């Protein structure tokens, strides 16, 4: 509510620097409120549906934010979707995943999880990432890093098929792959779930809070872009900032789960968020690009491609045994630090 009141003041013309700082604080409070309501909904519907609800809700916010910035930015924003999605994947696979593994390993020594669900997530993620962010550099119909309209439509359809199949496996056919080890599909492992009225109210408030997050982020975006330009940093830093804001609810929830020794829930959140981001965002902006005739730059440069391949390779090795320690978390965080360093100092 505080965030919406601050946005109302912004609409009335209050836009000085202290007020924008207050809006940033309001955005953070909206994030924590969203996490609370998402956890209520997740508790009501159970795993893995709960983590899926938050992942899809946040991804819808991300799509709305990217499309709105593309509309306002014109041709200069053609790489915004690529930069934001790539930043999201790097933040999740290295920053967020590394933080969860480090915190969980430091607190409990060693944590375990189910291999089947993680393997399915990583295989699907690797396929979609290669098709959307790497292959455009090597097609010949249109000189990369672009797809032609036909290629873009086909890749968008394939990405949606892969993501939809993953959701079917996660929620219907092999739901047990994504449950904590030893849990049954109909088994609750913690307190009794809230009633339907509470869950419905939390679902509605979740949407309100997430909407406040995206509207606030969009309002602060021009100031962020100006600050990045003034600092002389790469435009990719804007994508990192957008992704960081959008991922706050899921990131906080994933870290809390790792601290509670629920690594399976953390992995469902992190890997599910990465899949939702690229599997849903890229098709959505691709459709927007085809309908409006605007160019969509998708292919990564060689440096980013190396970091992406390294991240997927290390994540596959880190999560190949079903057990993790602080070592895996440290490795991922180091890769994330290298990614941030090379963005600021290319």
N, C-alpha and C positions, 0 to 999 in steps of 0.2 A: 504494500500500500504506500509506504514512504517513497518508493521508487517512482510510482505512478504520480504522486503529488509533485515530486521534483520534475518529472517530465511535463506535467501541466504548467509549471512555472517556466520551463524552457519554451513551451509553446506560446506563452504570453510575452516572450521577448527577453527573459532574464538569461543572459549567456556569458557572464563574466567568468574569469578563471576560477575563483573560489567556488562559484556555483557549479561549474563543471566538475570540480574535484568532489563536491558533495554528491553530484550525480553518480560519479564513479563509486563512491561509498554505498550509495543506494543500490547500484547494480550488484555489488558484492552481497548485500543483504538479501536481494532478490534471489541470488544464486543459492545461498544457504537455505532460504525458504523453499526453493524448488527441490533441493535435496531432501528436506524433511518430508514434503508431501509425496515425493517419488518413493521414498522408503515406505511410507504408509501404504501406497498403492501396491508396491512390490510385495509387501508382507501379505496383503490381501489375496493377490492372484498367485503368489508362490513363484518359485524358480522353475524354468528360466524366464517366465513371462515378465517378471518384475523388472529385470535388467533390460529386457527388450523394450518395455514401455518407455523407460528413460532414454535409451539409445535412439529410438525413433522420434521421440518428442524433441530431443536436442538437435537431431539431424534436420528435422523440418525447420527449426529455427535457423540453422546454418544455411539451408537452401534459401530461405526468405531473405536473410541478410546478404548473401552473395548476389542474388538476383537484383535486389534493390540497389546495391552498390554498383553492379554492372550497368544498370539503367542510368544511374546518375554519372558514372564515370566514362561511358562511351567506349571508344576504341582503346583508350588508355587502360581500361580495366579488363582487357581480353585475357590476361594471364592471372586474374584474381582467383578464379575458381581453382586453377591448377596449384597456385601458391598456397591457397587455404587448405585444400585437400592434402597436399604433400606435407604441409606443416602439421596438420591433424594427425597424419600417420606417424610422422617422426615424434611428435609429442606423446602419442599413445604407445608406440612400440618401444620407445627408448626412455623418454622422460617419465611418463606415468607408470608404465610397466616396471621400469627400473626402480622407481620409488617404492612401489608396492612390494617388490621382491626384497628390496633392501630393508624396509621397515619390518616386514614379516619375518625375514631371516634373522634380523637383529633381536627381535622380540621372542621368537620361538625356536631359533636355531635352524630348523628345517621345516618346510611346509610341503604338503602334497596336494595333488589335484588329479582329475581324470584326464587321461591322455586322449581319448577318442574325440571329445568335444574340441579340445585345443588343436588337435591335428586337422580336424575338419575346418576350423576357423582359419588356420594359417594357410591351408591349401587353397581355400576360396579367396582369401585376401591376396595371395601371391598371383593368382590367375587374373583377378580384376585389376590389380595394380599394373601388371605387365601390359595388359590390353589397353588401359586408359592413359597411363603416364609414360610408358616406354616405347611401345610400338609406333605411336605417331611420328617418331623421329626417323623411322625406317621405311615408311610407305612411300610410293612414288607417284600416285595420282596427283597429290598436292604436296609441294615441298614442305617438309616438317618445320616446326613442331605442330603442324595442323593436320586434321583429318578433313577429307572432303565431306560434303553434306551427307552423301550416301554412306560413307564409312562411319561417320559420326553417329548416324541413326542406327546402323547395325551394331556398333560397339555399345551404344546405350541400351539396346534391346538385350544383347548378350549379358551385359552387366546386371540388368534387372532380373534376367532369368537365373543367373548364378546366385544373386542375393535372395531371390524368392525361394529357390531350392534350399538354400541354407536355412532360411527361416522355417521352412516346412520340416526339415530334419531336426532343427533345434526345438521346435514346439510340438511336433506331432510324432513323426516316425521314430526318432531316436532321442526323445527328450531326456532319457536317463543319462545320455552322454554328458549333459551339461549340469547335472546335479552333483552336489558334494559327494565325495566317496562314502559309500555306506548308506546314503539316503535313497528312499524309494520315491517314485513319482508322486505319490499321494501322501507323503510323510512330511510333517512339519518338524523342523529341528530347533525351533525356538518358541517364543510366547504365542499364545492364541492370536489369530489374525483379527483385525478390526472388523466391525460389521459393515454391511453394504452402505448405509448412509454416510458413515465416516469415510469410507473408501471413495465414494462418489464425490463427496465434498473435497477431498484431497486431490482427486483427479482434476476437478474444475480449477482449484487453486493452483495446481501444478501448471496448467496451461496459462493462467494469469501471470504467474511468476516468470515462466519462460518467455512469454510475450514481452514482459517488462525488461528482461535481459536483452532481447534482440533489439527492441526499440531504443533502449539506452545505449547499446553498443553502436547502433547505427547513428545515433545522435552524436556520439563521441568520436566516430570514425574520422570526420574531417580534421579534427584537432590532432588525432593520432597520426594521420597521414602527413600533416604539416610538420609535426615534430620529427617524424622519420626523415622527411625531406631536409629539414633544417640540420639534422644530425649528419646528413650525408650517407646514411645507411642504405642498404639494398631495399628495393620495394617489397621483396619477399618478407621483410620484417612485419609489414602490415598484415600479411596472411598469418604469421605466427601470433600476432596480437589478437586477431579475430578468433583464431582457433583456440587460443588460451582462454578467452572469455567464454566462448561457447562450450568448451569442455569442462569448465569449472564444476558444474553440478555432478557430472559423471566422475570426474577426477576425485572430488572430495568423497563421493560415495565409495569409489574403488579403494582409496587409501584407508577409509574407515573399516571396510571389510577385511583388508589385509591385516590391520591392527587387531581385529577380532578373530584372527586365524581362519578366515573364510576366503582362502585364496581362490577357490573355484568361482565364487561370486565376483571377485576382483577381475579374474580373467574373462568371465562372461561379459563384464562391463567394458573392459579395455578393448579386447579383440572384437566384441560385438559393436562397439562404437566405431572402430576403424572400418569395419565392414559396412556399417550403415552409412558412414560418411562418404566413402568412395562408391559404394554400390547403389546409393540413392541420390547423392548430390550430383555426381557426374552425369547420369541420365537426365536429371531434372534440368541442369544448366545446358545440356546438349539439346534438349527439346526447345528450350528458350532460344538457343543460338540458331537452330534451324528455322524456327518460326519467325524470328526477327531478322534473320540474315546477317547477324553479327558474327565476327570471327571469334573462335574459341581456341586459345593456345593451350595445348595439353602436354606436349612432350617436355620432359625434364632435360636440363643441360647435363653434360657428362659428370660433373661433380655431384649433382643431386642424384643422378642415377647410381653412382657408386655408393653413396650413402644409403640409398633405398635398398639396393641389393644386399649390402652389408647388414642392414637392420633386419631384413627378412631372414638372412642366413643365420645370424646370431640368435634371433628369436626362436628359430626352428631348433637350434642346438640347445638353447637354454631350457626349452620346454619339451625336450625329447625324452626325459626320464621320468616325468611325473613327480619330481621332487626339486625344490629350489633352495638356494642359500643366499647369503649376502653377496657372494661372488658374482652370480648372474646379475643381481641388481646393480652392482658397481659397474660391470661391463656395459650394461645398457645406458647407465647414466653418463659414462665417459663418452659413448657415441653421441649422446644427446648434446653434451657440452661441445663436442667437435662441430656438430651441426650448427649450433647457435654461434659459435666462434666464426665459422666460415660464412655465415650470413652477415654478421657485423663487419668482418674483415675478409672479403672474398679472396 
